[in-house]
């Protein structure tokens, strides 16, 4: 995330999705100043740089960072993608980014299209469809695996299924599973 922003859930989701789509991801972390982006571009020579912001107050750092990359003479070497909850395509265009993704699966599509250097909307639509179908097919298994792994390592934790059952009550408000004694 850009300087001033410490939120990383969206960034982490994008990283996972990109790695799952066979992209190499170099995570610069949170609260990343422009100088760190520049150093990473010089060191790793990526095709694309992604920036995220969760706060509207940190969104101006996109433009600041893009300007710093330009001043360092690196702007023509990378495509710059931006995203985050408050970010829009319009804002992406205004700050000088090359691309925008509204969510993690869209980021994969944008990167696929960009890595093939095609601008045909049919390609983007096809990749978007494939990405969504792939995500819909694999996400339930991945989530189930993560949940099972989590609870197998923590046998004293309450399984989410038990929580759901406990929260579902009949008309009298009685729980199908009594609460354990405290």
Buried (B, 14 or more C-beta within 10 A) or exposed (E): BBBBBEBBEBBBBBBEBBEBBEBEBEBBEBBBBBEBBBEBBEEEEBEBBBBBBBBEEBBBBBBBBBBBBEEBEBBEBBBBBBBBBEBBEEBBEEBBBBBBBBBBBBBBBBBBBBEEEEEEEEBBEBBBEEBBEBBEEEEEEEEEEEEEEEBEEEEEEEBEEEEEEBEEEEEEEEEEEEEEEE
